[in-house]
Amino acid sequence: MYLDPRLWALTTGVRGRIAATVLVGLAAVAAGIARLALLGWLLGRVLTGESLAALVPAIALTALALAARSALDYARTMVAHHTAARVQERLRQILYTQIASLGPAHFVRARTGDVMLSMVEGVQQLETYFGQYLPQLFVSAITPLLIFGFVAFVDLPVALVLLVAAFVVLLAPALWHSKDRQASLARNRAYAAFGADFLDAVQGLATLKAFGQSGARARQLQHRAHELFRSTMWVLGSNTLARGITDTGIALGAAVALTLGAWRVNTGEMSVPALLIILMLGVEVFRPLRELRILLHQGMLGLSAARGIFALLDAVPAVSDHAAGPEPADAGVAFEDITFAYPGARRPAHVELSFHVRPGERVAIVGPSGSGKSTIARLLLRFHDPDRGRVTIGGRDLRQLSLEQVRSRVALVSQDTWLFHGTVEDNIRMGKPDASADELPPLLRARTRTADRTEEVPLWDQPAALVLFFTVLTVEWVARKRLGLP
């Protein structure tokens, strides 16, 4: 069984839906019990030679139980998918909030590919875990008790055999759990390494082409892919063995119950119709276990994926937010005896750096690459805190202000600009979402407005935009030719 208290904690707010999924599953089991009991009863009456007319009510009841079982199975599937979607939505919100609080300082030390794998693939793998595996585990644990309560009225010894066999089949795969888990963790690490290297290769394709290293990176990816293939085969092999344990337990339990039932019929302690009913219900008692067997692999993958997610949730922000303090007196900036080194760096980026910028003053900081110019901007935005000294705005230490107070006073144009998906206007509004039309650049304000709609001016009616458009196309064509791209 693959259970984790921390994964269960993520179900806060949807546990009622999980309980509803389990209840619908148990109702489907009850319908299955009724269907098989009616079918056994029907077969018993057929064996006694009753006429077709006398069997019509029993046939109608059996068909009704069959239809009810099908409808309940469908309802359980739909509720499970909705439950999984809600858990995924909540988990993605938690992860996004955590990543935002970790800030850029955390990703100086972590690979972006690993984080992306946890946020996309990891969360996706938990869909089956929450929507199907977890409810099915509860159904598989409760079903033997329900069937025992019914079969005990027919024949207690056979009912006890079915009950013991069902719980042995449920718990036996746990004996293989540690080996299965190790193989799954190895596969998850191989998958993370392959995904991170592949993302690096795609993002740095131009650099690889420029330095003639695309072939070397391809060979590295081939090695990663082979490691992923090998670890995946180990996972499938260990999972097959776990299924074999379950199948063996089911076969032995059914065989022992059948043998005992046949012996009791032979001794006259049980009737043939009772044996038929019990054999039918034996199919139902092991059915949830067979369905759980199919989902064991997904449960294992869910736990493995959760480890990457938990590692992200357990990470501690290098910079902690502070409650909003008194507003700074002015826009003056001061660095007072700042010493700062990046985590893992061999030497500090700055040692006892001090300077003041008065309100309204323009100051240029120049120097060679690696001299710490970008570090000053990061310290001013409080992406990092200095090891010693303090940074102030208007005489207030940044650590005494909230991050909102600090960053709302600083405008940054990075040398490594990232354009988000959307229009140019969407990206420009990133700094001030509520900016009015008059605050936008003239090119974006080149539109005509009517009383009830806004109509954009066509591109060919904007000379500046037309020149910019063809310039971008030309630069892109030249770049593609130099990189050998189609």
Secondary structure, DSSP 8 states (H G I E B T S, - for coil): ----HHHHHTTTTTHHHHHHHHHHHHHHHHHHHHHHHHHHHHHHHHHTT--HHHHHHHHHHHHHHHHHHHHHHHHHHHHHHHHHHHHHHHHHHHHHHHHHHHHHHHTTTS-HHHHHHIIIIIHHHHHHIIIIIHHHHHHHHHHHHHHHHHHTTT-HHHHHHHHHHHHHHHHGGGGGHHHHHHHHHHHHHHHHHHHHHHHHHHHTHHHHHHTT-HHHHHHHHHHHHHHHHHHHHHHHHHHHHHHHHHHHHHHHHHHHHHHHHHHHHHTTSS-HHHHHHHHHHHHHHHHHHHHHHHHHHHHHHHHHHHHHHHHHHH---SS------S--SSS-EEEEEEEE--TT-SS-SEEEEEEEE-TT-------STTSSHHHHHHHHTTSS--SEEEEEETTEEGGGS-HHHHHTT-----SS----SS-HHHHHTTS-TT--GGGS-TTTT-EEE-SS-EEE--GGG-HHHHHHHHHHHHHHHHHHHHHT--
